[in-house]
Amino acid sequence: MARRRARRRERTYLASFLAISFFLGLLLGAVLVSTWMSELPALQLADGENYTRSIMIVGIEKSTGEGMLATLKVGLTAGQGRLLINVPPWENEDTQESFFDARDAAEHWSILETGQSLEQVDVIVSLENLSEGTTIAGPSASAAMAVALVAMIHASENIEPNQVRQNAVVSASIGSTGVLMPVGGIKTKYEEVRAGGFSLFIVASTQGGHLPNYPDIQVEKVRNLHELVTREDLILIGS
């Protein structure tokens, strides 16, 4: 009996040790990443230098279940690394969190491609052409926001392409590292995009649900932000 108790204590101590070690490892990793980020060069914009890109998004009106189109307007200006969101009332926090993920994904891309963080610029997000009283919910506009940000980073560095195609719609969530993820109501959104006269509908490569084939609209499945902004047949075009 005494041996069993001793073994239990040993297991408890070992589990506690492993848990504490794991927590300390996470804490140390966060500190190292923060230090590394602070030492990175940051994208610099001069006073009065700012950029704006508009990109179409599609959602579902909660009260009717119908698809709806709106314009997501994203701005980039000199600042302090803030994300400023100016939109109608939110249905849940997922939408706000997804915009932070979009900002982080664009920064991740910027670090890999240009070696610069977004710590000295502010990102401003607003919505246009949205019916009064419509509630915004869900993360499906976040990939579109990341695309707009990349276009503006391109423009600030005189890199092509740096314009957003206006005949395409992206409907996908994006993680902070740039991976695209599926969203709900995709068939309804697809039909709304087609009815709006758009010729290209872009979704995550893991998006489920059958989308009918129509001769007037093309569907493309994409894995991540890098593919989304570098493929010439997708969303970014030259100036």
N, C-alpha and C positions, 0 to 999 in steps of 0.2 A: 504493500500500500504506500509506504513511504517513497519507494522508488517511483511509483506512478505519479505521486504528487510532485516529486522533483522533476520528472520529465515534463509534466504540465507547466511547471514554472519555467523550465528551460524554453519550452515552446512559446510561452507568453513573452518571455524576455526577447527571444529571437524575433517574434512577430513585431514587438514594439520597436526593436532596433531597426528592423527593415523598414517599418513605417516612417520612423524618424529620419532614417537615411534617405528615403525617397523624397520626403518633404524638403529636407535640406538640399538635396540635389536639384529639385525644382526651383527653390529659392535662389541657389547659386546660379542656375541657368538663367533665371530672369534678370539677375544682377549683371551677368556677363553680357547678355543680349542688350540690356539697357545701356551699358557702357560702350559696347560696340556701336550701337545706333548713334550715340551722342558724338562719337568720333568720326562718323561718316560725313563726307561733304554733303551739304544740303542744296537742293534746287534754289537758285536765287532769282528773284524777280525785282526789277527796279521799281522805285516809287512811281505809281501811275501805270505800271505795266500789268495788264490783266488779260485773261483769256476766258472765253465763254463758248460752250458747245451745247447744242440741243440734240436730243435723241428721243425717238418715239418709244413709248412703253405701252403695254397692254395689261389690263387687270380685269377683275370681275366685280361688278357692283353687288354688294352684299344683299341689298334689299330686293333686287330683282333677279339676281343670278345671271345677268347678261354681261357680255364683254364690254369693255370701255377702253378707248384710246386716250392717251394724254401725252403731253410733251414734258420730258424731264430736262430741266435746264441746270447745267453745272458750270460753276465759275471757279477760276483759280486766280488768286491774288497774293501779294506779299503779306505775310502774317506770322503766326506762331504755331503752326501745325494743327489748327483747329478745324473741326467740321461743323459748319453752320447750316442747320436744316430749317428751311422756311416752307412749310407745307400745311395742308389742312389738318384737322384733328386726326389722330391715329386710332385705329381699332385695337392695336396691340403693339408691344415693344419690338416684335420681330422685325418690323420694317425699319425702325430706327437702328437696331443692331446690325441689320443687313447693310445699311449704308456705311456704318463704321467698318464692316468687313470689306466693302467695296473700296473704301479709301485705303485700307491696309493692303488689299490685293494690288492696287495701283502702285502703292509705295514699294511693295515687294518687287513688282515688275521694274520700277524705276531703278531700284538698287541693283538689280541684276543686269539691266540693259545700259544704264547711264552712270551707275555708281553713286547716285544721289538720293538722299531721303527727301521727305516732304515736310521736314520739321520747321521750315521757315516760309511755308506758304499756307494759306487758308483755303479750304474748299467750301463753296457755297452751293447749296442744293435747293431748288424750288420746282414747283409744278405749274404748268400752264395748260390752258384748254381743258380744264377739268370742271365738270358740272358742279354747280353749287350744292353743298350738302353731301357730296360723295365722300365716303370714308376710305382711306387708304389702309390696306392691310396686307401682310405677307411680304416675302423677300424677293419677289420676281423681278423687281426693277434694279436690283443691286448689280447684276452683270452689266446692264446698260450704263449705269453710273460709272463703273470701272472703265468701260470703253471710252466714255467721254473724257475721263481724267487722263487716260493714256494719250488721247488725241491732243489734249492741251499741253501735256508734258512734251510730246513731239514738237508741237508748235513753238514752245518756249526754247527748244534746243535746235530749231530749224531742221527738224527731221521730217521726212515724208514717209508714209502718208499721215496727214494730221487733220483731215476732215471726216465727218460722219455721214455715211450714206443716209439719205432721207427716204429711200424706198425699201428699207429693211427694218425689222423689229426683232429685238432680242428678248426672250422671256426665259430667264434662268436665275437662280440664286448663285452667289459666288462666295467661296470661302476666303479667308484672309491670305491664303497662299496662292489664290487664283484658280482653284479647281471649280468648275461649273457643276451645279447640282440641280436636280429636277424640282419642278414646282407643280402646284395643283391646278386643276381646271384647264389643262392645256388645250383640249379640243375646242372648248368655248373660246379661248383666247385666239386660237388659230383661225377659227371662222370669223372672228371680229377683225383680225388683221387682214384677212383676205377681202372681207367686205369693205375695208378701208382703202383698198386699192394697192396694197403693198405687195411686192413681188418676191420678197425673201423673208422667211421666218426661221430664226435661229434658236435652238434649244440645246440643253445639255446632252452630252452623248449618252448619259444614263437615264434620260427621260423616257418614261413608259407611256403607254397609251397609243392607240392607233390613230394616225392622222391621214385622212383621205388624200389621194393624189388628185391635184387639179392642174390643168395646163397653164394657169396664169400665176401660180405661186410655187416657189421652191422651198423645201424644208432642208435645213442643214443641221446636223448634230455635231457639237463641238466639245472638246474635252476641257479646255482651260483658257485662261485669258491670253496666254502667249499665242495659242493657235487662233484665237478670235481676232487679235489685232495684227497678226502677221500674214494671214492668208489673204491674198489679193482679191479673192472672190467673195469676201464676207463684208465686214461692216465699215472698215476704214478705207478712205480713198484719198488720192492726192489733191492738193490745192489747185 
